[in-house]
Amino acid sequence: MTHPWIEVEQKFVPRPGIEDRLKELGGTQESQISFRDSYYDTSELTLMKADHWLRHREGSGWELKCPGAGGNTGSHTKYMELTAEAAIVAQLCERLGTAALGTENISEMLGRLELQEVASFVTERSVWKLALSGAGNEEEPLTVDLDTADFGYAVGEVEALVREEAEVPKALEKIHSLSSLLGVSQHEQTPGKLIVYLKRFRPLDYQRLLEVATGKNDEQQESAAIEH
């Protein structure tokens, strides 16, 4: 059985001239695309409070992000990406404490799990690929996404996808190296599009995410919430 992808990423605020800098470093623009993302959760944000993020992307289908082993700390994040609907349904039932629903179709089980749309927005994305100087030819290049959401928020992301936990430290090292070349601090914490959307348009839900981790201070709570 194929392991789900582990996504290792660091978000950043794109500086002026970021695309010129990527070209200087040998990066190539692979595509420029537009898509709508819709996020689903219960009315109490049961999934998001548990760091589970259910998304439907037009043209791509469903995805559920779950925390990788060891959780997420600092400015980088590590998530398991589930894209097979059967695996997503099984994980949702486990997380929501529901018995098997007898279906592997996510759209059919949204109502039965009391899941509703909590955010929807369009993103314009410029996708870049870049292999670090000195890396072997067999090394997978890093991906740099430059996003602008339709509510006026821009965010960048350096990303690597790996199959095994043992590959994560090397992926992090590569991400930090490229981030440094782009002028991004390893400690920079940049909110993702979803969190900014909630903060602007659903402030009560945003506050719920900040308050979810009882026993943590405000800085730790926000750090856990801002990645999406």
C-alpha positions in Angstrom: 0.0 0.0 0.0 1.3 3.4 -1.0 1.9 5.8 1.9 0.2 9.1 1.7 2.3 12.1 0.9 3.9 14.0 3.7 3.9 17.7 2.9 6.7 19.8 4.5 6.3 23.5 4.0 7.2 27.0 5.1 5.0 30.0 4.3 6.3 33.5 3.8 5.2 37.0 2.8 6.3 37.5 -0.9 8.7 40.4 -1.2 8.8 42.7 -4.2 10.9 41.2 -6.9 10.5 37.6 -5.6 10.0 36.2 -9.2 13.2 37.9 -10.4 15.0 36.4 -7.4 13.7 32.9 -8.3 14.9 33.3 -11.8 18.4 34.4 -10.5 18.5 31.2 -8.5 17.7 29.1 -11.5 14.0 28.6 -10.9 11.5 28.1 -13.7 7.8 29.0 -13.7 5.9 25.8 -14.4 2.4 27.2 -14.5 0.0 30.0 -13.6 -3.4 28.7 -12.5 -6.6 29.8 -10.9 -8.8 27.6 -8.6 -11.5 27.8 -6.0 -11.0 26.1 -2.6 -13.9 25.4 -0.3 -13.3 24.2 3.3 -15.7 22.2 5.4 -16.1 21.6 9.1 -18.8 21.2 11.8 -20.4 24.3 13.3 -18.0 24.0 16.2 -15.0 23.6 14.0 -14.3 20.1 15.3 -11.9 19.3 12.6 -9.9 22.5 12.5 -9.6 22.5 16.3 -7.9 19.1 15.9 -5.6 20.4 13.1 -7.5 18.5 10.4 -8.4 20.5 7.3 -11.0 19.2 4.8 -10.9 21.0 1.4 -12.5 20.6 -1.9 -10.6 22.2 -4.8 -12.4 22.7 -8.1 -10.9 20.5 -10.8 -8.8 18.5 -8.3 -11.3 17.0 -5.8 -11.1 16.4 -2.0 -8.1 16.6 0.3 -7.7 16.1 4.0 -4.6 17.4 5.8 -3.7 15.7 9.1 -0.8 16.4 11.4 2.4 14.5 10.7 4.2 12.6 13.4 5.5 14.9 16.1 3.1 17.7 15.2 4.0 21.1 13.9 6.4 23.5 15.5 8.1 26.7 14.7 7.7 28.3 11.3 7.5 25.1 9.2 4.7 22.6 9.1 4.4 18.9 8.3 1.1 17.3 7.2 -0.1 14.0 5.9 -2.1 14.6 2.7 -5.0 12.2 2.1 -6.6 12.4 -1.4 -8.3 9.0 -1.7 -12.0 9.5 -0.8 -12.2 6.2 1.1 -9.2 7.1 3.3 -10.6 10.6 3.9 -14.0 9.2 4.9 -12.4 6.7 7.3 -10.3 9.4 8.9 -13.3 11.7 9.3 -15.4 9.0 10.9 -12.6 8.3 13.3 -12.0 11.9 14.2 -15.7 12.7 14.6 -16.4 9.5 16.5 -18.9 8.2 13.9 -19.4 4.6 12.9 -18.7 3.6 9.3 -21.3 5.3 7.0 -21.4 2.7 4.3 -20.2 5.1 1.6 -16.8 6.3 0.3 -18.3 9.3 -1.4 -17.5 12.5 0.6 -20.2 14.6 -1.0 -22.8 12.1 0.1 -21.7 12.0 3.7 -21.2 15.8 4.4 -24.8 16.1 5.8 -24.6 12.9 7.8 -21.5 14.2 9.5 -23.0 17.6 9.9 -20.2 19.2 7.9 -20.8 22.5 6.2 -18.8 25.0 4.1 -17.0 27.5 6.3 -14.9 29.3 3.7 -14.6 29.5 -0.1 -12.3 31.7 -2.1 -10.4 31.8 -5.5 -6.6 31.8 -5.6 -4.4 32.9 -8.5 -1.2 30.8 -8.2 2.2 31.1 -9.8 4.1 27.7 -9.5 7.9 27.6 -9.6 10.3 24.7 -9.5 13.9 25.1 -8.2 16.7 22.6 -7.5 19.3 23.9 -5.1 22.8 24.4 -6.5 24.9 21.3 -5.8 22.0 19.0 -5.4 22.3 15.7 -7.3 20.3 15.3 -10.5 18.2 12.6 -8.8 17.0 15.1 -6.2 13.4 16.3 -6.6 13.3 20.1 -7.0 11.5 22.2 -4.4 8.2 23.9 -5.3 7.6 27.5 -4.6 3.9 28.7 -4.8 3.1 32.4 -5.0 -0.6 32.9 -4.2 -3.0 35.8 -4.3 -6.5 35.2 -3.0 -9.5 37.0 -4.3 -9.9 38.9 -1.0 -6.6 40.6 -1.5 -4.1 38.5 0.6 -0.8 37.3 -0.9 1.3 34.5 0.5 4.2 32.3 -0.7 5.1 28.8 0.2 8.3 26.7 -0.2 7.2 23.0 -0.2 8.6 19.5 -0.5 6.7 16.3 -0.7 8.1 13.1 0.8 6.8 9.6 1.4 8.6 8.6 4.6 9.1 10.3 8.0 12.8 9.6 7.7 13.0 12.0 4.7 11.5 14.9 6.6 14.7 16.3 8.2 16.5 16.4 4.8 13.4 18.1 3.2 13.4 20.7 6.0 17.1 21.4 5.5 16.5 22.1 1.8 13.5 24.3 2.5 15.4 26.3 5.0 18.3 26.7 2.6 16.1 28.0 -0.2 14.1 30.2 2.2 17.3 31.8 3.3 18.3 32.5 -0.3 14.9 34.2 -0.7 15.4 36.3 2.3 12.9 34.4 4.5 13.8 33.8 8.1 13.5 30.2 9.5 11.4 31.8 12.3 9.0 33.8 10.1 5.5 32.8 10.9 3.1 33.7 8.1 -0.7 33.0 8.3 -2.2 30.9 5.4 -5.1 32.1 3.3 -7.8 30.2 5.2 -6.8 31.7 8.6 -6.7 35.2 7.1 -10.1 34.6 5.5 -11.6 33.5 8.9 -10.0 36.4 10.7 -11.6 38.9 8.2 -14.9 37.4 7.5 -15.7 34.9 10.4 -13.9 36.5 13.4 -15.8 34.3 15.9 -14.6 31.2 14.2 -11.1 32.6 14.1 -11.2 33.3 17.8 -12.3 29.7 18.5 -9.2 28.4 16.8 -7.0 30.7 18.9 -8.7 29.5 22.1 -8.7 25.8 21.2 -5.5 24.6 22.9 -6.3 25.0 26.6 -3.2 25.3 28.8 -1.2 27.0 26.0 -0.3 30.6 26.0 -1.7 33.0 23.3 1.5 32.8 21.2 1.5 29.0 21.1 -2.2 29.0 20.3 -1.8 31.4 17.4 1.2 29.6 16.1 -0.8 26.4 15.9 -3.6 28.1 14.1 -2.0 30.4 11.5 -0.6 27.9 9.0 -3.7 27.5 6.8 
